[in-house]
Amino acid sequence: MKLAVIVVTTLLVMAIMAEGGDVSYDGRALLIDGTRRILFSGSIHYPRSTPDMWPSLIANAKSGGLDVVQTYVFWNMHEPIQGQYNFEGRYDLVRFIKEIRDQGLFVSLRIGPFIEAEWNYGGFPFWLHDIPGIVYRSDNEPFKMYMQRFVSKIVQMMKDENLYASQGGPIILSQIENEYQTIEHAFHEKGPAYVKWAANMAVNLQTGVPWMMCKQEDAPDPVINTCNGMRCGETFTGPNSPNKPSLWTENWTSFYQVYGEEPYIRSVEDIAFAVALFVAKKKGSFVNYYMYHGGTNFGKSSSSYIITAYYDQAPLDEYGLIWQPKWAHLKELHAAIKLNSEALLDGKYISFSIGQAQEAHVFQTDTGKCLAFLINQDLVHEATVQFQNSTYELPQKSISILSNCNNVAFNTAKVSAQYGTRSTKTVEIFNQASRWKVEMEKIPTSNSSTWVENELIEQMAATKDSTDYLWYLTRYNNTSGNQNNMIHVDSLAHVIHAFVNNEYVGTVHGSHGSRDAFLLSKAISLNNGQNDISLLSVMVGLPDSGAYLERRVAGLQRVRISNSKDQFEDLSNNQWTYKVGLSGEKSNVFTEQGTKATDWKTVESFPSQPLVWYMTIFDAPLSDEPLALNLIGMGKGEVWINGQSIGRYWISFKTPKGVPSQSLYHVPRSFLKAYGNLLVLFEEMGGNPSTITLEAISVTGICGRVSESYPKSIVSLNKYPSVKLHCPKGKAISSIDFASYGSPVGNCDSYLVGSCHSATSRTIAEKACLGRSGCSIPVSPRKFGHDPCPGTSKSLLVAAKCQ
C-alpha cells in the first residue's frame, strides 16, 4: 500500500508535468486535469535551509505522504537594494522549485509579497520605507506600484522556466497577500479596495493556476479564501462561494519561539485530530503543515525576538532529521484518507450524532464507495458508539477513520509510530585560551562621527536594516559634582548597553510580549565637567506584522540624568552624534580577508566584559551528521562560520524555567571546508568562549508502544498491530533498553514493567532487532509463545539504542 500510494502520486505528477496540466477547482477540491485531488502539503522555506539540504528535505516530505511543498517568496532577500536582485545560493527559488519538480511533487507558491512568517520586516525590503508617501498594504499608489512590480517579476520568472502547471511545471497554486483581514479594518475604505486590487492584479497575470488569499473571508472571485491556524475544522467559516473548495494553508505543527519563552509542543495526536476533523467536517481537500521543516533563521533574517531555530518540533527538525512520531503518524493519516479518496471527493455527505459528544461524518458514492469519520469530542472520557450495526471504541478526543465505512484504518489518538530521542555528541572542544584571539570593539564618543542631530532619532530609519546596532553619543557637562547620579534611558529598541566615560554601566532589554518602552536606570559615576555618554541601542530583528508597519518606531525615546535630590535633567534634545553599526562589522572582521586585516590579540584568560570579538580556527569533523555549536556559556551576540552568519544567539535571556530558549546553533555542512574553518563571534555581554563545543546531532534513542487494539498499519503488510523501529541512515540497533509485552506502565518517556509481563519480551525483541537498521514486532501472543494474561488487552513497549 505504501509503495502503491507513492508510485501513483508520482506518476500523476509526472504526467501532468510532461504534458501541461489544467488546474481548476470546484466546491469539493482542486481539479488537476479534470480530476479532484485530496492533497497534503508541507511548508519548507528555501532560505531557512541550504541547497545541499533541499533534496533530502523534499525526499523525506514525499515519503511522509505529501503531494505538495509550499513556500513563501522572500522579497527582502531577493531585492535587498532597490532594483538589484539576488537569486543565488539559499535564495535560488528556481532551483528549489525544480528540485521539487524533479522529485515528483507539486508546489504551492505564496508570493505575498507580505509574508509575516516571523521573518524580518514581514519580508518587505526596508528601502520601501523611504519611498515618499508610501503606506504598506493599502490602496496606496506607491505601494501598489512596487508590489505589482515584484509580483510580476516572480510570476514572469516562473513562466520563463515553465514552472506553472499550465506549462508542464509543478506550481498548482499561488497566494497573493497574507492574513490581511486581521488588519483590514485599520485602513477603513482603503482596505477592501486594496483587497480587490490585489486579487485582480494577481489574476490578470495569467498564471493558469488558481490564486488564494489566506484568512481573507472577502477574497474576490475567483481567488479562494483559505484558513490558517490550529483548529480550522472548528474555526473556518468555509469558502465564500459554494464553487470554492476548503483549503487549509497553515496547520501549525508547533509554534514559533521567542527569546525568554519556552517552546510550544504540539502533540501529533492533536495535529492528526485537527486534520481529520477539517477533512470530515469542512470537506477539506488541501491541508498544508506549517512548518513541515522549519529550519534556521540565518543571519539577521528573523523578526523581533524570534530565536534562530524555527519550528524545530516540525515533522522534519531544524537539521532536517525526521522527528518521530510526528512524521510517521501523519504519514499513516495521509494514507488512510487517500485510501478512500473517491468517496471523500465524489460521495454524498451526511453527518449525524452518535452520542452526547460523538458524531459521524459519512461520504458515500452511488457505486457504494464509503468513508466514515467517527469523532469523539469528549476531552476526558472514552466512548463506545454504534455505527451501522457495529460497535466502536473511541479514545478521548479522537477520530477513527473507517475505510469502506466498516474497517478502522486509523485513529488519531492511537500512535503506533516510533518515538525518537535526539542526542548530541561532542566532536570539538574550544576550551583552550591559546586557541582564541580577541579584538575589543571600541566604545565611540561624540567626536567619533559627523552625523549630528539635536534630537533622539528613530533607529530603523537610521540603520535601514543594515545592522542591529546604533550608537547614540552625547556629552554631558556635570556642574554639581558626583551626587549619586543615575542615568535613565527609555527605549523602544530591544537592548541597551550603556557606557559613561568609556566605562560599562549596564545592560537592560525588553521582551517580545510588550510594545511599551523599557527603562534602563543605572547608577553612574560622573566627572566634574564634560562626560562622554555612549549608548548602544540594539535590535533583535525588525517587526513583522501589524497595520501601518512603515510607521513603527524603535530606538531611544528619552535620556535623563538624576541626582540624589531626585532632580532630573533631560538630555533628549541635546546635541547627539550617531554611529551606525560596529567597527568590526564595517571591517568585515568575520571574513577571511577582514580577519587578516584585524589586529587580533592572544589571551591567557577571557575578558569578562561586553563588546568583544572572538576568533578561532577549526577543522570539520569527519562524520556526516548535522552539526551545531553549543553556546551555553555565552551571553548575546552573533556567530559567523567562514564569513557566513549562522544567526543571532541570546543565551543570557532565560525562560521562566531558568534555561536559555536556545543553546544549540545549527552549523550547515555546506558552510564548512575540510580544514581551517574560521569561527568568529561577537559577544555583547561578556560570555566565555572556552565553554563552546561543536556537537554532532543524531537520533540515538528509539521507542515504540503499541496495543493490540490499535488499527493495523495500512502502509505496511503486517497482519497484526506492530511495534516498528527504525534507525537513521547508517545506524543499526545496538541495544534493547526495555521490552515488555503485557501491560507495561507509562510511555516512551518513562516506563516500567506492569502487572502483566511476558518473560520472553527482551529475548524476542533482541532477536528481532539487534544489528538491524530496523525491525517489526507484532503485538501477538503467538509471537511471544504464550499469552501472559488471557482475557486482557495487551501492549508491547520496546525501547532501543541506535549506533
N, C-alpha and C positions, 0 to 999 in steps of 0.2 A: 504493500500500500504506500509506504514512504516513497519508494522509488517511482511508483506509478504517478503519484501526485506531482513530484518534481519534474519528471520527464514530460508529462502532459503540459504543465505550465510553461516549461522551457520551449517546447515545440510550438505552442501557441504564440509566445512572444516572438520567437524567431521567424515564424511565418508572417506575422504582422510586419516585422521589421524588413523582411525580404521584399514584400510586395507593396508596402504602404498601407496603413490601416485607417479605417474610418472610425473616429471616436466621437460618440454622441452620448445621449442619456435619455432615460425616461423616468417615470416615477418610482421605479424599483432599483435601478442600478445604472452604472456606466455601461454603455454598449460599445464593444470593440469588434469591429467588422460585423455589426448587427447582432452580436451575442452578448447577453447580460453577463456580467462578471462580478463575483464576490472577490474583493481584493484586500489583502493585508499588506500594510506598508510600514516602513520604519525610517525615522529621520536619522540621517548621517550627514554631518556638516563637513564639507571638504576642508575648510581652513582649520578645523579643530582636530585634524589628524594630518598625516603626511602621505604623499603619493605612494610611497612604498607600503603603507598600511592599507590603502584602498582595496587592493584585490582580495585580501583575506577578510576584511570587514564585509565586503559585498558578498563574498562566498559564504560566510557564516550567516549573513542575513537570509540568503537564498535557502540554505539548508535548514534554517529555522522556520521555513514555511512562508516567507514573504514573497510577494509578487512585485512590489514597488519599493524603490528607495526615494525618499523625499528630502529635499534640501532647500534652504533659503539661498538667495543670492546676496552677496555682501558688498554693497555699494562702496562703503568706505575703504575696503581693501582693494577694490578694482579701480577706483578713481580717487586715490588719496590726494592728488593735486588736480585741480580743475583742468579737464582736457587731457590729462596724462593717465593712461590706463595700465593696469598690471594684471595679467592673466598667467603668471608664471608660478612654478613650484606649487605650494599649497593652494594657490589661487587659480589653478588651471581648471576652470569649470568644464571646459570642453573635454579635457582628458578624463575627468571624473565621470562625466555622463557617458562617455564612450566605454569606460570600464564597466559601468552598469549594463550598458547595452550588450557588450561582449559576453557578459555572464548570463544574459537571457532574462533580465528584469526590466520592468518599466520604470519611468521617472515621473515624479510629481515635483514640478519646479515652482517654488514660491519666490517670485521675483520681487514682490513688495512694492517699492524698494524699502519702505519702512518695515523692519523685521522684529524689533524689540529683542527677543532671543537672548536676553542678558548679555548682549553684545554692545560694545562701546558706542554710545550715542544712537542706539537703536539701529545701527547700520548706516546712518547718514554720514557722509564726509563732512568734516567740520567747516570746510570752506563755504558750504551753503549758508552758514550763519552770517557771513559777511556780504551776502547778496542784498543790495538795497531793497527795502520794502517787503522782504520775504516773510511769509507766515507758513510754517510747515503744515502739510496735511489739511489744507483748507482750499476753498475756491479762491485761490490767490495766483495771479498770473505768473509771477516769477517762479514760484514753487512748481506749478504745473508744467512750466516750460522745461525745467531741469529734470523733473521726474519723468516726463514723457521722453526726453532725450535719452536718459539712461535705460528706461524700459525698452524703448525701441532698439537701442544698441544691442541689448541682451537677446531680444527676440530675433533680430537680424543675424546675430552671431549663431544662434541655434539653427536658423534656416540655412545659413551658408554651409553648415556642417551636416545638413539633412538629418537633424536630430528630433524633429517633431514626428509623431506617429503618422501623420498625414503624408510625410515624406519617406516613410520607412524607418523612422527613428524610434527611440524608446519613450519620448515625452508624451504622456497621455493627459496630463492636467497641468494647468498653470494657475498661479494665485496672484491677484493684484491686491494691494493694501494688506493690512493685518490687524485684526481685532479693533477696527476703527470705531465700532459702535460704542465702545466703552468711553470714548471721549467726544463722540459726535455732537452731543448736546452743547458742549462748550463753545462750539463755533456757530451756534444759532443757525440762521438760514444758509450760511456758507458750508455747513456740514453736509446736509443732504445733497446740495448742489455738487459738492466735491465727489460724493459717492457716485452720483450719476455720471459725472465727467470721467472719473477713473475707470468705471466699468465700460463706458463707450470707447474710451481711448484704447483699452486693452482689447476689446472685441474687434475693433477696427484694424488691429494689427494682423488679423487673418492668419492665425497660427494653425487653424484646422483642428484644434482640440479645445475642450471646454475650459472656461475660466471659473475660478471660485473666489469667494470672499469669506474668510472665517470670522465667526462671531459677528455677522452682519445680517440681521433679520430683514433689512430693506435692500438687500443686494438686487439690483435691477436685472430683469431678464435680458439675456439668457444666462447671466452669471449665477452660479449655485452658491447659496448660503450654507455654511458648514459650521460644525460645532468644535469647540476646544474645551478641554477640562478633564477631570477625572470621572465624571458621572454623567456623560452625555445620554445614557439610557434613561436618566431621570430628568436632566435639565434641558435637553434640546427641545425647543418648541416645534421643531420639524422644518422641512423645507417650506419656503414661502410660496411655493406653487406645487400643485399636485403632479406636475410634469417633471419635477426635480427629485433626485434621489437623496437619501440620507447619508451624508458623508461626515466622518469624524477625522478632522485634520490633526488634532493633538490629543492623544490619550497619554497623559503624563505618567511615565513609568516610575518616576520618583519625583524629585523636585530639585530645582537649583539650590545651592547652598551659599550662604554668605559668611564672611569672617565674623567670628564671635557666636555663631549658632551651630547647633547640632545638625547632622544630616537628617533628612526626611527619608524614612524607609517605608516604601510601599510594597506590601506583600504581593506575591504573584497570584495568590488566591483572589485578592481584591481586584487586581487588573483583569484576570480572566472573567470574574463575575461581571465586571463593568462591560467588557466586550460582548459577552453572551447576552447581557440584558439589552444592549444597544441593538444588536442584530435581531433579537427577538421582538422587542417592544417598539422599536423605531424603524423596523425593517431596514436596518443599517446594512450597507453593502460595501463600504470602504472604511477601514479603520487604520489609522496611522499611529504608531507608537512614537511619542516624543519623550525622550530620545530612545532610539534603538542602540545607538552608540553615541555617547555624549562627547567624549574626547577631552581635549586640553585647550584652555584659553591661553594660547601662547602670547608672548609679548605683552602689550598693553591692550589686548583685544576685549577684555571683559568689561562689563559695565560696573557701576558703583558698588563697591564692597563684595563683588562676586569672587569666589575663590577660583583658583586656577583650574582645578579639576571640575569637569562639567558632567552632571548626571552620571556619576561613577557607578550608580546602582542600576543602570540600564542593562538590558539583556547581554550586551557586549560592553565590558567595563572601559574605563579610561584608556587602558593599554590595548584594548581590542580582544582581551580574553573573554571567554564565554562565562557569564555569570549564571550559575545554576542555583535554584531550579527555574529561574525566570525563563531562560531561553527554551528549555525543553518542554516545560509545561505549556507555554504559549504555542509551541510547535504542535503539540498534541491537540490543542484547542483549534488551531487553524485546520488541521487535518479532519477533525470531527465535523466542523462546519462545512468544509468543502466536499466532504463525502456525500452530502445531501444538498448540494448547491442547486440542483434543478428544482427541488421542492421549494427551497428558500426563495429563489429568484422568480419562479414561474407559478408557484402554487397559490391557491386561495388562502387567505389568512383569517384565523379566528383566535380569540382569546377568551378565557373564562376562569372563574375561581375554582380552586380545588381544595380550599382550606381557608382559615382565617387570615393567614399571611402567605398563602401559597396560590399560585396561578399557573395556568398552562397557556402557552402560545404555540399554535399549530399552523404549519404550512403544508398544504396537500394539493397535488395536481390532479387533473381529471384522469390521468393514467395510473393513479394510485401511489405515486411517489409521495413520501410523507416524512416530515421532520418536526419534532416537538421539543420545546424548551419547558422543563418543569422547574419553576422558580420558588425557592423558599426565601422570603424576605425577612424572616424572623432572625434577629441577630444573636439570639441566645439558645433557642431550642431547635433540636432536630425535628423533622416532621415525617410522618408516614402518610402517603397520599395514594388515592386511587385514580388511575388514568387508563381508560379503555380496558376496563376489567382486569387490570393488573395492579399490583401494589409496588410502590417505590419508596425507598428510604432517602430522604434529602437531609444532608447535614445543614447546620445553621448557616445562614447567608450563603446559599449555594444554588447553582443551576445545573441540572442534569440535561444533557443533550441526547435525545433519543433518535438514533438512526432508524429509519422506517417506522418511527413512532412506537417502537416496542423494544429496542435494544439500547441499553445505556452505553453510548460510545465515549462519554466524557462527563466528569463532574468537576466543576470549577474549584471545589474545596478539597478534592482528593488528589494530592500531588504525588504521583509516582516517580517523577523525575528526581534524579540525584541532586544532592546539595554539594556545593563546593566551598572549600576554605582557601582563601588566597593567603599566601605567606611570602616572606622576604628572606633573602639570603645575602649577607654582606659580601661584596666582591671587591670593594676598595675602601680603604680607611685613610682619612686625611688628618690623622691626629698628631703629626709631627710638625712643629712650628717651622722647621727648616724647609718644609715643602712649600710654604706660603710666602708670598710677598704682599706688601701693603702700600697703599697710597692714600693719604688723608685728603678728603675733599676740603678745599679751602673755604673758610667762612668769609663771605664777601661783606664789605661795608658800603656805606652810601656813596663812597667815591669810586666804587668798582664798576659803575655803569653810567651811561649817558642818558638813560631813559628816566626822566624825572617828571613827576606829577604832584600836584598839591592835593591829592586825594588817594584813597584806597581803591585800586582798580579791580575790575571783575577778572577772575583768574582764567576762565576758559577762553574769553576773548583775547587775553594776553598771550597765552601759551599756544592757542589754536591747535590743541591736542597733539603738539609735538613732543610734549614731556609731561610727566606728572608734577613737576616741581616749578614753583615760582618763589623767588626771594623778594620779600618786602623789606626794604632797608631805609632806615632814617637815623637821624642824630637827635639826642635829647640833651638839652642844657640843664643840668641839675644845679640849682642855686640854693637848695635848702639842706644840703648835707645828706648823709645816709641815715634816713629816719625810718627804718623798717619798711623800705619801699617794696611795692609789688607791681608786677605787670599783669594786665588783664587784656586778653585778646578774644574777641568774639569772631567765630569763623563759620562759614558755610562750605568750607572745603572738607577734607576728611581727616587730615592730621596736621598738627602744628609742631614744629621743632623750634624752640626759642633760644636765642643766644644774645647775651649782653656783653659788650666789650670782648668778644671772641670766646666767652665762657659759656658753656652749656647751662641753660636754666631749667629746661624740662620739656616734656612732650605730652600732648593730650590729643585724643582722637574722638571722632564721632562714631555713629553706628548706622546700620542700614535702615533701621526702623524709624528714624527720625529725620525730618527735613528742617528741623529747627537748628539754629546756630548752637554750637557747643562753645564752651568757655575754657580758656587756659588762664589760670590765676596762680602765679608763682612769685615767691619772694625773690628779690634781686638785690645785688649789691651795686650801687652807683658811685662813680667818681664825682668829685666836685667839678663842675664844668661839663664839657662835652662827653657824651656817652654814645657808643655805637649800638644800635638795636638792629638785630638781624633775625628776621622771622621767615622760616622756610615753610611755605604752605604746600601741602601735598594732596593730590587727588589719587584715589584708588579706582580709576575708571570714571567715565562720564555717565550721566543719567541716560536711561534707555527708553523712557516711556513718559506718557502724560501729555496733556494738551499744551500747546504753545511751548514746546521744548526749546525753541530758539530764544525764549525769554528767561530761561533758567539761569541762575547766577551761582557763582561759587567764589571762594576766596575769603579774605579777611573783611569783616564788616565794621569793626571798631577796635581801636587800640588805646588803652589808657594806662597811666601811671598813678598809683596811690601811695600815700604815706601813712604813718601811724595815727594821724588825726582823721583818717578816712576822707582826706581831701583828694579829689581825682582831677587829673589833668588829661584832657582828651587830645590824643596825637593824630586822630584820624585825618585831619586836614593839614597836617604837617607837610613839609616837602619830603616826598617819598621817592626813592630810587628803586628801579626794578631790574632784576636779572632773571631771564627765563632759562630754566634748566640748570643742570650741574656742569661743572667744568669737565668732569670725567665723561659726561655724555657728549659734550662738544668735541672732545679729542678722541672720541670712539675708543676709549680705553679698553673696552671689552672685545675689540677685534684684534687680529694678529698684528696688523700694521700699527694700530693705536697702542697696543701693549709694548711694542718695540720702542715707541717714542715716549713712553712713560718712565719716569724716574722711580721705579719700584724700590722699596726698602725691604731688607730682610729683617726678621724679628726673632727674638728669643721667646717672647710671650706675646699674647694678643692684646692690643689696646682695647680696654673696655670703655669705649667712647663712641658717640654717634658719627655718622657720615664717613665711613671708611670703605675703600675699595680693596678687595682681596683677589689674589690671582694665584693659580697653581696649574700644573700640567699633570695629565694622567693618560694612561693607555686604556683602550677599550677592552673589556673582558671578552674572553673567547666564546662564551656561551651565546646562544641566540635568543635568550629570554628577554622580555621587556625590562627596562631599567628605570630607576628613579633615584633621585638624591633625597636622602633623609636629612632634613634641615632642622631637626628638633631643637638644636642648641642655638639657633639664630633668632633674630628679632623680627625685623621687617626689611624688605628690600626687593631686589630683582636678581635673576641669575641668567648668565649667558654661557652657552657652550659653543665654542668656535665661532663666536660673533652672533649667534642666533639666540634670541631670548626664549627661555622655556617658561617665562611668566613671572608675575609678582609672587612673593611669599610674605606671610604675616603670621609668624609663629607666636608672637607675644600677645596677640588678641585671642584670648582663651574663650571657650564655650562656658556655659554655666556649670559644666562638669569639671572645669579646670584643665581642659586639654586643648591643644590647637585644633582649629577647624580643619586644617590640612598640614601634614608634616612631610608627606612624600610627594615629590615633584617629578613628573614624567620627563625622562631624557630619551627622545626618539633615537632609535638606532641610526637613522639616516643623518642625524646631526653629528655623528661621530666618524672619525677616521681610526685606523688601526692603532696608530701611535701618536703621542704628542698632542692630545686634546687640550685646548685652552678652556679653563673654567674660571670665570670671573663673577664675583658677587659684589653688589653694592649694598652695604648694611647700614641702615639708618639709625639703629638703636643699640648698637654695641654687642651684637651676638658673638659667639665663639666658634669660628670655623673648624677648630680641631675636633669638634663633635660630629662633623659631617661625614656621612658614609654614602657609598654608592651601593644600591641594593638591586638584586635581580628579583623580579616579580614572577610568581608562578602559582598555579593551583596544585597544592600537595595533598590536601585532605578531601576525600570524597565520601559521601554517605547517602544511603537510601533507606526510606521507611515506607513499606507498602503493606496494606491489609488485603486479605483475600476477598474483601468486599469491594475492592476497587475495580473499576472497569478494566478490561483487557486493553492493552495498548493497541491503537489502530495504525501505528507507524512501525510496528514490528510484527513478527509472526508467532509470538509466544502464545501458547494455549491458555496459560494462567496469568493473572497479575504477577509481575516480577519486579524484583529489585535489579535495576540495570545500572552498573557502574562503568565509568569510562574515564581513563586518564587523559590529560592533554597530550598532544602530539609529541612523540619522542620519549614518553614516560610509560612505565608499567607499574602495576600494583605490586608494591614491595612488602606490605604487611596488612593483616586484618587486625584492627584495633578492637573491634567489638562485633559480635554476631549473636543474635538471639531470634529464634523462631518460636513464637508463642505469644506472650503478652508483654513485650518489652515496655519499660516505663520511660516516658519522655520522648524526645525527638532528636534530630541530628545535632542540636546544640548541646544537649545534655541527656544522657541515657543510663539506664540500669536494667539488669535482668529482673523481670517481673515474676509473678507467682507461677506462671506457666512458661516453661522453657525447655527446648529440646537440647539435650546434652551434645548432640551431633552438630549443632549450629556452626561453631567455629570451623570444625573439620570440613564440613560441606562447603563453607564459604572459601576456605583456603584452597581446597581442591579445585574449585570453580574459577578462582580469580588470580591466585598468586602467579606472578611472572607474565601475566597477560596485560595488554593495553586496556581491555575491557572484559566484562563478564555479565551474565544474566542468570539470576537465580529465581526460579518460580516459587511463589508462595503456595506450597502444596505439601500435604503430609507425605505424599509419595516421594518427593524429592528428599525428605529428611528421614525416611524409613519408618516413620510412625507418626501418630497424632498425639502430641504431648498433653492435650486437654480436650478430649472429644466433647462436642456439643457447644463449644465456644468459638467465636470468631477469632482468628489468629492473624498476627502480623509478623513481618520479618524486618529487622533493622540490622544493617551492616555498615560499619564504618571502616575505612581503609586509608592507606597512605600510598601516594604515587611518588615514584623516584625515577 
